Amino acid sequence: MNVISSIGNIGLYLGIVGGLFNDRFGPVLTTMVGTCVCSFGYLLAWLNSNSTLGNPSYEFMAAAFAVAWQGGSWLDCAAITLTVKNFEKNKGF
């Protein structure tokens, strides 16, 4: 479990790619790409847990979660930057 979540976190922490994409193409396209990447990662994890792709392995599951959480970082980036732009006067402390 620790290996799977640690490798998944590596995918999450590489969210700089999504941030650069968001700066160039905007939040709508970033959200669409992030949704596709995230869904593909969770689909791979589901196929691995069902033994559809052969014998389930924790290495493949870790890679699937890295892909899924990479997509989640794209969604996070789009949501946070859009919220900051929409509520300029309410930035908090």
N, C-alpha and C positions, 0 to 999 in steps of 0.2 A: 504494500500500500504506500509506503514512504517513497519507494522508487518511482511509482506511477505518479504520485502527486508532485514529487520534486521535478521530474522531467516535464510534467504539465506546467509547472510554474515557470520553467525556462521558456516555454512557448508563450506564456503570459507576459513575461518580462521583456520579450522582444517586440513589444508593442510600438517601438519607435518606427517600424515600417508602416504601421497603420497611421501613425501621426504624420509622417511625411506624405503619405498618400492623401490624408485628409486635408493637409495644407494645400496640396496641389489641385485636388479634384472636388473637394467639398464633402459635407457630411452625408448627403444622400447616397452618393456612389460608394462612399466608405462603408455605410451601413449595409448596402446590398452585398458588397464583397465580403464583409465580415460575417454576414448571415450565411452566405454560401460556404465559407471556410469553416465556420463553427458547425454548421449542419453536417458537412462532410466528415469532420473529425468525430462527431458523435455517432454518425452512421458507421464509421469504421469501428468504433468501440462496441457498438451494438452487434455488428457482424462478427466481431471477435468473440464476444460473450456467448453468441449463439452457435459457435463452432462452424459457421458458414464458410469461413475462409480456411478451414483446416483446424488443427489443434490450437486451442487458445493459448496465447503466451502473454506474459506480463510485459515483455519488451514491446510487442506490437500494441498492447493496450496503452503503454506509456507514450508511444509515438502518436497514437490516436488522440490522446488527451492533450498532447503538446499542440497538435493541429487545432483541436477544438478550442483550447484556451487562447491560442493565437488569434483565432477569429473573434473570441470574446474581447480581446484587447482592442481590436478594431472597433467593435461596437461601443466599448467604453469610451474610447477616444472621441468618436463622433458625438456621443451623447453629452460628454462633459464640455467639449468645445462649443457645441451648439447652445447648451444651457448658459454658459458664461456670456455668449454673444447676445442671447435673448434677454438676459436679466443683468444688464450692466450695472444698475444701481444697487443691486442686492448681492454683492459679492461676499458678504459675511465678514467675520473678523479678519 
